[in-house]
Amino acid sequence: MTKRSTERAESTPPNAAGTSVPHDTMPCPPPAGAAPSPRVLIVDDVERLAQSLRRVFSEYDVVVCTGGQQALDRIVSGEWFDVIFSDVDMPGMTGCELYEAILCQVPEQAERFVFVTGDSSGVRIKVPLASYGRPILEKPVDPHEIRAFAMRFFA
């Protein structure tokens, strides 16, 4: 592990430890003396949208996953994210299923979860989202608003 990932693992509660992560998926360490950059995870099956959100957070350490299982694998393996923005309606594993899996397996990361949806008015989506008690952002997301919202998680 890199020095930075070791620091994250030490600050992560014991039950969040997972299997080792391949070297190429580990974040690069910050320059000597620099504070680690906040880590942002963006989960969206529409890669174009995910990449536009990546640009909004260009000065941070951003990871984009195009599926819920891919994101879950990274989190369960021990990667720590300061904020997780997840689309709700994705094939394979929905954002709700991803949140529930994180809540069961790495609950301290579930506290950093934010739902992003283009259909929050639909009953099929609205009812389960409200029951989780997590923030919900509606698409299209204003870049200034999502940046300001993310700052709450970087403290």
Helices and strands as residue ranges (DSSP letters): H 3-11, G 14-16, G 23-25, E 39-43, H 47-56, E 61-65, H 68-76, E 83-87, H 95-105, H 107-110, E 113-117, H 123-132, E 136-138, H 143-151
